[in-house]
Amino acid sequence: MNAVNGATIRNLAQLAHAELVNAPSEDMTVTSISLDSSAVEPGGIFAALPGTRAHGASYAKDSKASALLTDADGLAIIRSTKDPRPVLVVDNVRAVLGQVAAEVYGWPSTSMKLIGVTGTSGKTTTTYMLERGLAAAGCKVGLIGTTGTRIAGDDVPTKLTTPEAPKLQELFARMRDAGVTHVVMEVSSHALMLGRVGGTQFDVAGFTNLSQDHLDFHSTMEEYFEAKALFFDPESPYAAEKSVICVDDQWGVKMAGIAKDPVLVGTRGQDGVDVSAHQESVDATGVQHISLEVRGAPHTLMLPMPGKFNVANAALAVALATEVGVDAEAFIQGLSGASVPGRMEPIDCGQEFVAVVDYAHKPAAIAAVLETLRGQVSGRVGIVVGAGGDRDASKRAVMGAESAKGADLVIVTDDNPRTEDPAAIRAAVLAGAREAGGRAQEIREVAGRAAAIDQLVAWAKPGDAIIAVGKGHEVGQIIGETTHHFDDREEMRRALHARMGASEEMD
């Protein structure tokens, strides 16, 4: 996609404080930028980063790009091939990538109201709520996050929660050109640390909560917090103009102390919050009756999404929407139809027990979904749980422990083992479950995820609740370096239909 005006190579060199090698005799206009050498078209820039296996500049010779952006090591590789194309040379490509991409695409984020949401849990749900409520209030909405990208309701495939800077700025430009007025997006700690949101002007940033996750990337919880704080610290290059912070946990309180004049959200009866929410009741289908107070004005929300954690997500969404000038009541009415794929998603095949699929893959999230299910049923609760390979190993035992504390049956199985030994991952989760001393009456190990779901469904009795956690909306399972089709929702339905079919035959 071309930018509105493009950018000249000399202007980009000035913006990035770059040395321009092989400068053209006449200035040239750049119309796109990419980190993928094979995706760059003539007129575009290939941004060549150092990699774990090879420097990106090694692929420059096969690229159709009209110019290159790289570091000193990359320049040496490019010179070795006698490449005559213009090269922008900087010390740190990532540090300037967002600004350069924004310039190429005409600084698209400044043309729309941009809302970013960060935190450990609740980002996807909160952004879905925002998309739904903003659309109901008459806004044309773009969405970027874990489950993909949507432009005014149309799906656009993306791979990362927060895309790399060139792709992100291209998406913003597409949204701008499609007439989008408001963009809501998840902002991961990785994106903040790696500068993916550079060149992006956020009108408001929202903070959900913080709990253990990504300690393979951030060594400690304090480092994890500091990464998130880049979105709120007024001294940070990535800080939004305004901040909305949920202060239901200690990390939210700490974040509020860093942000400048934050809007505070609370669901625990705290004093001094700007937006408060309270669950008045919940019906048998999980619809929550929530009372809200938005800067002193009372509102009522009927939210068709179970879980007290969704009370906080809804309150945060309302606060964020009002900070960009949207009418609170119009937004709240729009939330009455909100739902999120793979987030407490009910699987109803007519069975006499509750069956749910959820993306929970962090200890705190597992505890929260099990607490929610216990509040919905009078019977037992069973869970299928696993942990991802090549990711934070320190949370595996804790995930097992939280499962055993909240469920009567725990079935430990495979999630996305990736390149790790699946049995070793299961062993870590099992150890945590067995040492927890919780509610669990039975703990099983089942290697195949489909077989684990079969056993969970077979175990359930009328009045019980069962849940498969970890994959949620995902439609693939990564084993080794291969992604195989696998959808927990499909597998749960298959198992339920098989059980009900067998029951009908017996009748």
C-alpha positions, 0 to 999 in steps of 0.5 A, spaced: 500 500 500 502 506 498 502 512 503 498 518 501 505 522 499 510 518 500 517 520 503 524 522 500 530 518 502 533 525 504 528 527 509 528 520 511 535 520 512 535 527 516 529 524 520 533 518 522 539 521 523 542 516 518 548 516 514 546 516 507 550 511 503 550 511 495 546 517 495 542 518 489 543 524 484 536 526 484 532 525 491 527 519 490 521 518 493 519 512 498 512 509 498 513 503 503 517 499 508 518 492 510 522 487 514 521 482 509 526 482 504 521 478 499 515 482 500 518 489 498 516 492 492 520 497 487 519 504 491 520 501 498 525 500 503 527 493 506 529 494 513 535 489 515 535 487 522 541 483 525 538 476 527 539 470 531 541 466 525 543 471 520 543 478 519 537 481 515 542 484 510 544 477 507 537 477 504 538 484 501 541 482 494 534 478 492 530 484 495 526 488 489 527 494 494 529 501 491 533 503 498 535 499 504 535 501 512 540 497 516 546 498 521 554 498 520 554 490 520 549 490 515 552 495 511 558 491 510 554 485 508 551 490 503 558 493 500 561 486 499 555 484 494 557 491 491 550 493 491 549 500 488 542 502 492 541 507 497 543 505 504 540 509 510 545 507 516 544 508 523 546 505 530 540 501 532 535 500 526 529 498 531 530 505 535 528 509 528 524 504 525 517 506 527 519 514 526 521 512 519 515 507 517 510 513 520 514 518 515 513 513 509 506 512 510 504 519 512 503 519 520 497 515 519 495 515 527 495 522 527 488 522 523 484 517 528 483 517 535 487 511 537 486 507 544 492 502 546 491 497 552 496 493 555 497 489 561 497 481 563 490 479 562 484 482 559 487 486 553 483 482 548 477 482 551 477 490 553 479 491 546 473 487 543 469 491 548 471 497 545 470 495 538 463 493 540 461 499 544 464 504 539 461 502 533 454 502 537 456 509 538 457 511 531 464 510 530 468 507 524 473 502 528 479 499 527 482 493 531 489 490 532 490 485 537 491 477 539 486 475 534 488 479 528 486 485 525 479 488 523 478 494 519 471 497 519 468 489 521 473 486 515 478 481 517 485 482 515 490 477 517 496 479 522 501 474 526 503 478 532 499 481 538 502 488 536 505 488 529 512 490 527 512 497 526 512 497 518 506 493 518 503 497 524 504 503 520 501 500 514 495 498 517 494 505 520 494 507 513 489 502 510 485 504 516 485 512 515 484 511 507 478 506 509 475 512 513 476 509 520 475 514 526 477 510 532 483 505 532 483 500 538 489 495 539 493 491 544 500 493 546 504 488 548 510 489 553 514 486 547 512 491 543 514 497 547 521 494 549 522 493 541 519 499 539 514 497 535 509 502 537 515 508 535 512 513 530 505 512 533 501 517 537 496 514 542 490 519 544 489 514 551 493 508 554 489 503 558 492 498 563 488 492 565 493 488 571 499 485 572 501 478 574 506 473 572 507 472 565 513 473 559 519 472 565 522 468 559 523 475 556 523 479 562 527 477 568 523 479 574 516 482 575 519 489 576 522 488 569 516 486 566 512 492 570 517 497 567 516 495 560 509 496 561 510 503 564 513 505 558 506 506 555 505 511 561 511 514 563 511 522 561 518 521 559 517 515 555 517 516 547 511 511 547 507 515 552 500 516 550 497 523 551 492 520 557 492 514 561 486 510 564 489 505 569 485 500 573 487 500 580 484 493 582 491 490 584 498 493 587 501 494 580 495 498 577 496 503 584 504 503 582 502 505 575 498 510 577 503 513 581 508 514 574 502 516 570 501 524 569 494 525 571 491 518 570 484 516 570 483 511 575 478 505 574 476 500 580 471 495 582 473 493 589 470 499 592 476 504 592 475 511 594 478 516 589 476 512 583 473 516 577 470 510 574 467 504 578 463 498 577 460 493 581 457 486 580 449 486 582 447 480 580 449 474 575 443 470 571 444 462 570 446 464 563 452 468 565 449 475 564 452 480 569 448 486 572 453 491 573 452 498 576 457 503 573 459 510 576 462 514 571 465 521 574 459 521 578 454 519 573 450 512 574 449 507 569 447 500 568 450 495 564 447 488 562 454 484 560 453 477 556 460 475 559 461 471 565 466 473 570 468 478 575 474 480 571 470 482 566 467 487 570 473 490 571 475 490 563 468 493 562 469 499 566 476 500 563 473 500 556 468 505 558 473 509 561 477 509 555 471 510 550 469 517 554 476 519 554 476 520 547 469 523 547 464 518 546 458 518 550 458 513 556 451 511 555 451 510 548 457 506 549 454 502 554 448 500 551 453 497 545 456 492 550 450 488 551 452 484 545 459 484 546 463 477 546 470 475 544 472 468 541 475 463 545 474 468 552 469 464 556 466 462 550 460 457 551 460 450 547 452 448 548 450 442 544 444 441 549 448 438 554 446 438 562 452 441 564 456 447 562 462 447 557 467 452 556 473 454 552 478 460 554 485 462 552 487 463 560 494 461 559 497 464 566 496 462 573 492 468 575 487 467 569 486 460 570 484 462 577 479 467 575 476 462 570 475 457 575 472 462 580 467 464 575 465 457 573 464 455 581 460 461 581 455 459 575 454 451 577 452 447 584 456 441 581 463 439 580 469 443 576 474 440 571 479 443 567 484 441 561 490 445 562 497 445 559 503 450 558 506 452 552 513 450 550 519 455 548 516 460 553 516 462 560 518 455 564 517 458 571 509 459 570 508 452 569 508 449 576 504 455 578 499 454 572 498 446 575 497 449 582 492 454 580 488 448 576 488 444 582 486 449 587 480 451 583 478 444 580 475 437 582 479 434 576 485 436 573 487 433 566 494 435 564 495 435 557 499 438 551 498 446 549 503 448 544 510 444 545 513 447 540 521 445 540 521 442 547 519 435 550 512 435 551 512 430 557 517 434 560 512 440 560 507 436 562 511 434 568 512 441 570 505 442 570 503 436 574 508 437 579 505 444 581 498 440 581 500 435 585 504 439 590 498 444 591 494 441 596 488 444 593 480 442 591 482 437 586 480 430 587 483 427 581 489 429 577 490 425 570 496 426 565 493 425 558 498 426 552 494 428 546 489 434 547 483 431 543 484 425 548 484 429 554 478 433 552 474 427 550 476 424 558 473 431 560 467 431 557 466 423 559 467 425 566 462 431 567 455 430 570 449 434 570 450 440 574 458 440 573 462 445 569 468 443 564 473 448 561 479 447 556 484 453 557 490 455 554 488 456 546 482 459 546 481 462 539 487 459 536 486 454 530 493 450 530 497 446 535 505 448 534 508 441 535 516 442 533 516 447 528 509 445 524 503 448 526 497 442 525 490 444 525 487 444 532 481 448 535 479 447 542 472 449 540 471 444 535 474 438 539 469 440 545 463 440 540 466 433 537 466 430 544 460 433 546 456 430 540 459 423 540 457 423 548 450 425 546 450 420 540 452 414 544 447 416 550 441 417 545 443 410 542 443 407 549 436 410 550 
